[in-house]
Amino acid sequence: MKGKILIVDDEPTIVSVFKRYFEALGYEVRGSRNAEEAIALADKESFDFIFLDHLLPGMSGLRALPKLSRRRKTPVFLITGHYDDELKKDARHMGAAGVFEKPLDFEALAKRLAKPVP
């Protein structure tokens, strides 16, 4: 196993495609539909990487970023369909290891996971 990933997105199709792609590459993948559930999972389990949607029901991904990135210093990548430079700046300030725009380029995500996280 290459590592354990948590994908947080309220869109089941995105979680499903994400799981299929990364499980085929040798990662263990867990899915969560909202930030609150993801935080609870991160309290119970250790993850090597977290991909967090920006727009979620309840707590936004941006608000959940610091709560998730502090847990075991796990790198959290924000994913969004509403990308702009201000969001990228805010996400970095809140602890994101990176920001990826939807539709997701899974090959680019896989390459990013292969690099050491600063």
Steps between C-alpha positions, in 0.01 A plus 500: 500500500632843401303689765157577636288780350184669625285663232238744630235596246121513515479378139493116508622473139819690579568282804436184297726598208768620740491168688518288184793697360713508813421148616624379160829681575534319833355753746240424762220756460224602740218737409309757702200714399562801726765676708358399837509130406854542362623659823349212700670248269834681528470480880463120480723409206832610359510627141801578283308748284163674510316649201234742618229662291458872555120517481344249738170488689548627854860604569685615188822336393689823564378510861584130548852536359680599822313236701606227258854613419597517868404138559824308477625771262317336212532685166157627394431597139198720430298412190258749349283571202525875574873564475648846531827647625341633820369155592842349435660764724241445776535121477879520533463736796258252666746212458431344158789313341352589160184590309360306205226611263206286392465317275781312668807394304569171679838456336611839637368405845695173493818684399450745787466215750834362381678825600606570858268741678674818624 
